[in-house]
Amino acid sequence: MPHEFDTEELKIAARTIIRRTMAVQGVDFVMLSQRLRLLGQDESNKNLSNRINRGCFSATFMLHCLSALGTTCIEIPGPLTVVSDEA
């Protein structure tokens, strides 16, 4: 039987990856918005903040953000917990 990851934990991991990358590069939401605009993605800094803080966004959105941040490699924060229905 396949294992499932806890959805909330994955949301936390996704937003952590973006936030950590932004922090390392000293990029705030205004700067990220400007960088995304150069890539053809029109996102206000307020909208970016809301989406990233919720952690609920598509892989496409995440890759756009990471690309705008110049990321070529990401580290998955972990360990992620596998939820099993086997008792």
Sequence and secondary structure as in RCSB ss.txt:
>XXXX:A:sequence
MPHEFDTEELKIAARTIIRRTMAVQGVDFVMLSQRLRLLGQDESNKNLSNRINRGCFSATFMLHCLSALGTTCIE
IPGPLTVVSDEA
>XXXX:A:secstr
   EE HHHHHHHHHHHHHHHHHHHT  HHHHHHHHHHTT    HHHHHHHHHHT   HHHHHHHHHHTT S   
  S   EE    
